[in-house]
């Protein structure tokens, strides 16, 4: 254990001096943790933190948050928690990490000591990591997650631990958060005291290039999109997109019938130097996208569902949450057996709300749905691993590699559950001759009355019971069959019974083309059975496909095709020409230090998924896509 030198303690004391509140009621109460974060060096990928924790003499165990809500696994980045030193009455206290639980720290509190002072650093990732453990800061912006910088006493539930947080930001940087600001003095912000649960649920977005866009409905509670970018140009969100996101608020409240937050902030990070994902919170969402997503039509198209998805989580995932994902603290393991509701149903809500609000076009909605259906319909891993097992194993599958995903399966419960919930929507409409829809289920299960944030856990039986109250049916058998299925084909009933069918065509849609360009991939899984990166490296090869039969596998790199050096254009040209030639495709690939020509016997040309109308059935899918919000009763949300 390294002791803090005098300089380090002077720095901590200076930090504490800077953040001493100027008014008496800003001081932490005796039973509260006082947490101070100095984020001025976030561009250097480091945060400095200090804490004052009330204690009693005797053994004490401090915990670092391990199971982070929304990340569905033991993802707390304790490996980046650094430089810990603990003092009491000016004397350094010894501590030792638990030998089994790496997230626990043991120490003994001397007689007469009523509080301890902690100093620590958190090392922000400079490279790719999972979720909030990934890149969270650039030279121009940062996302501060409180769970990364705090230790707290073990034992009490997180709802009964209270924290008085404050933060110092880089001069000139603006910020947004769901926390209530009590006072701001220069670059120091004092937030209202909250429970540890609420604190972890309330990240701070800050940056030099910042824009706040009010999207509050007329007469409603505050809603805002907060943009922090690496440059000012990225902040120019087009007026039509702003209007579409205003409609998103109306459509979501029309779908669920009530809201369960006092205000809502989209915290949007626009950077090519930060990780790209979304993470839900009760009164905000942490949305990280490419820098030019709002000023590049192609990028906007492929990221259109992120904000609607994370917003819908305020109802499904925060207000209502599976019991196994609702522990009393951040140390109790989570169980993901109902992720097909938490994430799967929200994956249905994302495109649905996007198309109803105009963020997504109807054609893009169908093309997105076709891509999901095709991927799952060409997934050999389905024959050994059920949807339920994918849910159950989520905490280890989130970190799985890209290679062999078609055989291993990854967290594709998002997409498969989407298809099944669409089927439920279609069944409800069909069985009631259009008198009821999925909106009825949503308002019953997620709605009620407007309220402040609260958590209402649910079980499998609660879901089945709610469905039966909307339409009596053997929903238990329905879900059991789909959750346990080892069918080689995807559950396409929702598409097929809504008047459409999955087809394959020679040209990619505009949506699919945008996906490939933005992902820097070449998706030939429905023809050769291969997914390539733009440098020719093979991300995955589908077992049983022409490419697999020829001997190709993930990890190899395509160097040339039919005697010409590989490029995306040459590859596609060769695919088109193979239809008129009886000769197999000659693919020169590198496997480690060795090169070999693989002969791929395929003559079907390019194949991309799409949806085509089945005129023998009514077009229910288009009806589902229509907006449901009306001016009457929806603007006061």
C-alpha positions, 0 to 999 in steps of 0.5 A: 500500500502506498501512502499519500505524500504531503503534496497529495493531501495538500491537493485534496485539502485545496480541492475541499476548500474550493468546494466548501459551500457558501451557504450552511444548508449546502453542508453534508448532514452527519449521516451523509457521505460528502463526495467531491469530484475534480473533473478538470483533468478529464481530458487527460483521462483522470478524475480526482475524488475525495469523500467524507464518510460518517463511521463508528469505531470497529471493523468497516467494509467499504464497497465499490459498485459491481453490478451496474443497472442497465449493463446487466453484468458485474461491470463496475470498473474497479480495475481503474479505481486508483490511488486510494488513501484513507485518513481519520484525524490526520492519521492514515488508516490501513486497508486491505482488499477482500481476497474473494470479492475484489470490490470490497475494502476492509479497515478498522476504525479507531475509537473516537473516530466519527468520520473518515476522509478518502482520496482516490483517482479514477482512470478513464479509459483511453481505448474501447471498453464495455459500456461506461467502462469504455471511452468517456472523455475527450479533450472537449467533453466528458461523461461522469459516472458517479459509481466510478468514483465512490466507495460506500459502507457495506450493509445498508441498501443503496436507497438508504445511503445518502450522498451530497455530491459536488463536482468541479468542471473545466473552466468554460465547460457547460453541463447537464444532469438529472440531479438538481443543482443547489448552487454553482460557484464558478466551475464548482456545482453543488447538487442536492443530496440524493440516495446512492441509488439516484446518484448512480442513476444520474450521470453528468454530461459536460463539455466545451461545445454544448447545446441545450434544446428544449423539447418540452410539450406545451404545458408539460414537465421539462424535457431537453436534448443536451448535446456535447460534441468535439466541435461546434458544427456537430451541434447543428441538429436540424429543425426537422429532427428537433420537431421529430424528437418533440413528437417522440415525447408525445408518442411515448406518453400516448403509448404508455399513458403516463410518465414516471419522472419529474423531468427528462434529459437526453444526455447526448455525446457526439464524438468519434473518440468516445464509445458508442452506445446508450444506457438508460436512467430514470430521468435521463439517458446516456446516449453516445453517438458519432460526432456528425450523427445529426448533420450526416443523413446516413449516420442519422439513419442508422442511429435513429432508434437510440434515443427512442430506445433509451427513452422507453427504458424510463418506463420499461427497465426503470419504473417497471423492472424484472425482479431479478434485475432489482437488487437492494444494492450494487453488490447483489448479482443480477439475473437476466431471465426476463431480459426478453421483456426489459431489453427485448420489448424496448427494442420493439419500442425503439423503432416503433416510437422512431417511426411514429414520431418521424425520426425514422421513415416507414421504409427504414422501419421495414428495412431495419425489421427485414435485416433483423429477421434475416440475421436471426433466420440465418443463425446456426446457433439457434439450433443449440442455444435457446432464446432463454439461454441467451437471456440467462447468459447475458452477463457473459455474452456481452463481452463475447467476441465478434468471430463465430457469433453466428454459432455462439450467439451473442446478446441477440435476445434484443432482436429476437424478442423484438420479433416476438413482441411484434407477433404479440401486437399483431395477435392482439389486434387480430383477436380483437378485430382491431378493437385493442392493440399493444397500447392497451397492454403498455398502458396497463403494465407501464402506465397508471398515473403520472408520478415521480421516479419509483421502482415497481418490480415484476415477475414472469407471471405478472407479464402473463397476467397482464397480457391475459387481461388484455386478451384471454389466451394461453400466453404462458404456452406461447412464451414458453414455446418461443423462449425454449425453441431450438427451431433453425428459423426465426419467429417471423409470425409477426411479419407474416401475419401483418401482411408482409414477408421476408424476401431477398433482393440483389441491391441493398436498401438505402438503410442497409447501405448506410449500415455497411458504410457506417460499420465499415463492413461488407455484409455477404452473409445471405450469399457467400455466408461471410461478413467482412471488414473493409480491410478484408478481415473476416468477422464471421463465417456462417457454418454451412454456407458456401464460404464455410464449405470452401474452408474459410473461417473468422480471422482470415483476411481476404487478399484478392478475389478472382485474381484482383486485389481485394477492395469493396467494389472489386468484391461486389463486382465479382459477386455480380459476375458469378451468376453468369459463370460456372467457375467458382469464386477464387478467394486468396486469403491469409491465415496467419503467415500463410496464403491459400486460394479457396474455391467458393462454389456460389453463383447466386449473386448478391442477396440482401433482405427486404420486406415485400407485401403479401396482398392476401393479408391486410397491411397491419404493419403499416397501421402499427407504424402510424402515429397515435398521439393526438393534440387532445390530452397528449400535450400536457406531459 
